[in-house]
């Protein structure tokens, strides 16, 4: 059974190229950006002019959060200029849910695709349970996949 999935949204994509910045600061910067409303962030290695190594820093956000995010980028990185553009994106509908494993509950999301549903575990929840129980993270993921299979979802 095929289904039409339409959850289109307009987002702003903010980008900068930086070649004189310490990438050890990225975890801090990415956390600040996400806390300030970024929908997604990434840091991509690249070669820049004159053969220098650098990074493409990209932030996806709703336009209302752009001013706060640009302030963070100017204050927390070495960038001296930013570019942004509006883009359309299409996302699949998803619902949060809890999956019970032999060691406890983990959070996941149920994603509706054009051909059915799938359950995807949330990394941090699985990681916390694995650390608490002293078991491999992949063991927790496998338990979520088994439960998803029992629910009739693909992972």
VEXDREN-2710 file (C-alpha; in Angstrom, 1 decimal):
% VEXDREN-2710
k/r/px/py/pz
1/UNK/0.0/0.0/0.0
2/UNK/1.5/3.3/-1.1
3/UNK/0.9/6.6/0.8
4/UNK/1.4/10.2/-0.1
5/UNK/3.8/11.9/2.4
6/UNK/3.8/15.6/2.5
7/UNK/5.3/17.6/5.3
8/UNK/7.0/20.4/3.3
9/UNK/8.6/23.2/5.1
10/UNK/10.7/26.3/4.3
11/UNK/14.0/26.6/6.1
12/UNK/17.0/28.8/6.1
13/UNK/20.4/27.4/5.4
14/UNK/23.3/29.4/6.9
15/UNK/26.8/28.6/5.7
16/UNK/30.3/29.8/6.1
17/UNK/33.8/28.6/5.1
18/UNK/36.4/28.8/7.8
19/UNK/40.1/27.9/7.6
20/UNK/41.6/29.5/10.8
21/UNK/39.5/28.0/13.5
22/UNK/40.1/25.2/16.1
23/UNK/37.6/22.4/15.3
24/UNK/38.0/21.1/18.9
25/UNK/35.4/23.8/19.7
26/UNK/32.8/22.3/17.4
27/UNK/31.0/20.2/20.0
28/UNK/30.4/23.3/22.1
29/UNK/29.3/25.4/19.1
30/UNK/27.0/22.7/17.8
31/UNK/25.3/22.4/21.2
32/UNK/24.8/26.1/21.4
33/UNK/23.4/26.3/17.9
34/UNK/20.9/23.4/18.6
35/UNK/19.9/24.9/21.9
36/UNK/19.2/28.2/20.1
37/UNK/16.8/26.7/17.6
38/UNK/19.0/25.1/14.8
39/UNK/17.2/22.1/13.3
40/UNK/20.4/20.6/12.1
41/UNK/24.1/21.5/12.1
42/UNK/27.2/20.0/10.4
43/UNK/30.9/20.7/9.9
44/UNK/32.3/19.4/6.7
45/UNK/36.1/19.2/6.0
46/UNK/37.1/20.8/2.7
47/UNK/40.1/22.2/0.8
48/UNK/40.0/25.9/0.4
49/UNK/41.9/28.4/-1.7
50/UNK/45.7/28.1/-1.8
51/UNK/45.4/24.4/-0.8
52/UNK/44.5/25.2/2.8
53/UNK/42.4/22.8/4.8
54/UNK/39.2/24.3/6.2
55/UNK/35.5/23.6/7.0
56/UNK/32.1/24.3/5.6
57/UNK/29.9/25.0/8.5
58/UNK/26.2/24.6/7.7
59/UNK/23.2/25.3/9.9
60/UNK/19.5/24.5/9.0
61/UNK/16.9/26.6/10.8
62/UNK/13.6/28.2/10.8
63/UNK/14.0/31.8/9.7
64/UNK/12.8/33.1/13.1
65/UNK/15.9/31.6/14.8
66/UNK/18.4/32.9/12.2
67/UNK/19.4/36.1/14.1
68/UNK/20.3/34.2/17.3
69/UNK/22.2/31.6/15.3
70/UNK/24.2/34.2/13.4
71/UNK/25.2/35.9/16.7
72/UNK/26.5/32.5/18.0
73/UNK/28.4/31.9/14.7
74/UNK/30.1/35.3/14.8
75/UNK/30.9/35.0/18.5
76/UNK/32.0/31.4/18.8
77/UNK/33.9/30.8/15.4
78/UNK/36.4/32.8/13.5
79/UNK/34.1/33.5/10.6
80/UNK/33.9/37.0/9.3
81/UNK/31.0/36.4/6.9
82/UNK/27.9/34.3/6.6
83/UNK/25.6/33.3/3.7
84/UNK/22.0/32.2/3.9
85/UNK/19.3/31.1/1.6
86/UNK/15.8/29.8/1.9
87/UNK/15.1/26.3/0.8
88/UNK/12.2/23.9/0.7
89/UNK/12.5/20.6/2.5
90/UNK/10.3/17.6/2.7
91/UNK/10.3/15.5/5.9
92/UNK/8.4/12.3/6.8
93/UNK/5.8/12.4/9.6
94/UNK/7.2/11.0/12.8
95/UNK/5.9/10.3/16.3
96/UNK/8.0/9.8/19.5
97/UNK/7.5/6.5/21.2
98/UNK/9.0/4.3/23.9
99/UNK/10.4/0.8/23.1
100/UNK/10.8/-1.7/25.9
101/UNK/14.0/-3.7/25.8
102/UNK/15.1/-6.5/28.3
103/UNK/17.2/-3.8/30.1
104/UNK/14.6/-1.0/30.2
105/UNK/12.9/1.5/28.0
106/UNK/14.5/3.6/25.3
107/UNK/13.0/6.5/23.3
108/UNK/12.6/6.1/19.6
109/UNK/10.6/7.6/16.7
110/UNK/8.1/6.0/14.5
111/UNK/8.5/7.3/11.0
112/UNK/5.7/7.0/8.4
113/UNK/7.2/6.3/4.9
114/UNK/5.4/6.1/1.6
115/UNK/5.4/2.3/2.0
116/UNK/4.8/1.8/5.7
117/UNK/6.4/2.7/9.0
118/UNK/9.8/2.2/10.6
119/UNK/11.0/2.6/14.1
120/UNK/14.4/4.4/14.7
121/UNK/15.9/4.4/18.1
122/UNK/17.2/7.7/19.6
123/UNK/21.0/7.4/20.0
124/UNK/21.3/9.2/23.4
125/UNK/18.6/7.1/25.0
126/UNK/20.2/3.8/23.7
127/UNK/23.7/5.0/24.8
128/UNK/22.5/5.9/28.3
129/UNK/20.9/2.5/28.7
130/UNK/24.0/0.7/27.4
131/UNK/26.2/2.6/29.8
132/UNK/23.9/2.0/32.7
133/UNK/23.6/-1.7/32.1
134/UNK/27.3/-2.2/31.0
135/UNK/26.2/-3.7/27.6
136/UNK/27.4/-2.9/24.1
137/UNK/25.4/-0.1/22.4
138/UNK/24.8/-2.3/19.4
139/UNK/23.1/-4.8/21.6
140/UNK/20.5/-2.2/22.6
141/UNK/20.0/-1.2/19.0
142/UNK/19.4/-4.9/18.1
143/UNK/16.8/-5.2/20.8
144/UNK/15.0/-2.1/19.4
145/UNK/15.1/-3.6/15.9
146/UNK/13.6/-6.9/17.2
147/UNK/10.8/-5.0/18.9
148/UNK/10.2/-2.9/15.7
149/UNK/10.0/-6.2/13.7
150/UNK/7.4/-7.5/16.2
151/UNK/5.4/-4.3/15.7
152/UNK/5.5/-4.8/12.0
153/UNK/7.8/-1.9/11.2
154/UNK/11.1/-2.0/9.3
155/UNK/14.2/-0.4/10.7
END
